[in-house]
Amino acid sequence: MAFLTTEESNTRILTRGTTQKFRVGFFTDGSKATPLIPKDPLIYPSYEILDINGVAIQSGVMQQDGGPGEYSAPWSVPNDAALSNPNQRYEFHAVIITNTNEQAEISNEFDVVDIAVTATEDRSQCFIVLSGQEMRLMIRCTERIDLENFGSLSLQMVLGSTQNNTCLPIAPEGSGDIVTLTDGQITEVANGDSFLYYYDIAAGILENNQAYIALWQMRQNSEAALDTQFQLVRSVTGQILNMTVQLRQLIDKFQKQRGRVQAYEDSDLIEYLDRGLEIINTIHPFTGWQLSFIAGSQFNAFVLLGAAWYGLNAQYLMEVDLGFAFSGQTVTLDYDHAPMLAEAINRFKDFMDSNVSPAKIAFIRANSPVGVFAGKPMGFRALHRFTFPLQSFQSGDIIQTLSNIGIL
């Protein structure tokens, strides 16, 4: 007889992009005391996986996994696998021919679904933390990492402003620059229909106004490929957080609900401030100001305008994607905010072009004790107060004279 293992007894629901393992036991009876011996271990037990149309998409020989009579076969669900429905399901089929020429087989239907996380999910592309404060880094997985089957999860914190991948000592008490789930440093909790893994970085490690990269490396089990994911982390001061509020007051008077596509996340506003500062710095005369200098200075408004210009361009591209026009027999519906955004973008650009450069020049002159002046040198005749005819030169005199004038 053939038996599914305990976790296989119920209907399986597999998710695209994951690796699953089918486990089967072949025994003489339900006590599972006497295993069936395959006639040829190189051929049996064999298996095949059928798609929703009944076509075999994977087949092979199952490998012993556990005690005698227990076998398994892995399957990596393709990211583009056809989704099942109540009338069309996938099927796993396994068969064995024993050394006594008896045959045992088993079939099990299962479903393939797309990834659907019902738990609350943060759509921020960058995570913000106040400089010097403790921070919790999190990553969500739709499948649990199987440590017993050689699964793994590790975390490193890379300094984003270096080219040599400098890592921060984030392990407890600075004991190392990598933490792992295996060592119990990373915590696992079930959250909705997924699993959440997190690690708390101690206070005092993240410095002022720095960009970091949280590098996660995970392997679901021994059959899965190593998956690398990264998150951007930005440490900021209270002054910069204050500027995000000022920027939101300028470009988001509607106060769009956060978490929606049209809304501005705090991480978005920090990005716009960084790019706005770069725009102001590159306008003549070239400067190398930092946000820590700008916040609260006379140029705070200019940086906010540069950030608004950059952010509204991002909003403009999104509105281009969302725009549509419908025309029916009695109803016409148009949605197109892009032209109005383009007008606002041009107004901000015109204001910066007209005012930033003169303001920077005036500021530099007012705060620099060094001046530059130019003058016109006296002519040769005025310098020596005499004239002479050209024909009076003797051999060699012309070279010396031209050298005195500065031509040679």
Secondary structure, DSSP 4 states (H G I P E B T S, - for coil): -EEE-GGGSSPEEEETT-EEEEEEEEBSSTT--SBPPBS-TTT-SEEEEE-TTS-EEEEEE-EE-SSTTEEEEEEE--TTPPPPBTTB-EEEEEEEEBTTS-EEEEEEEEEEE-----S-----SEEEEETTS-EEEEEEESS---GGGT-EEEEEEEETT-SS--B---SGGG--SEEETTTT-SEEEEETTEEEEEEEEPTT-S-TTEEEEEEEEEESSTTSPPEEEEEEEEEE-HHHHHHHHHHHHHH-TT-PPTTSTTSPPHHHHHHHHHHHHHHHHHSSSP----HHHHTTSTTHHHHHHHHHHHHHHHHHHHHHHH-EEEE-SS-EEEE--HHHHHHHHHHHHHHHHHHHHHHHHHHHHHH--------PPPPHHHHHT----GGG--TTHHHHHHHHHT--
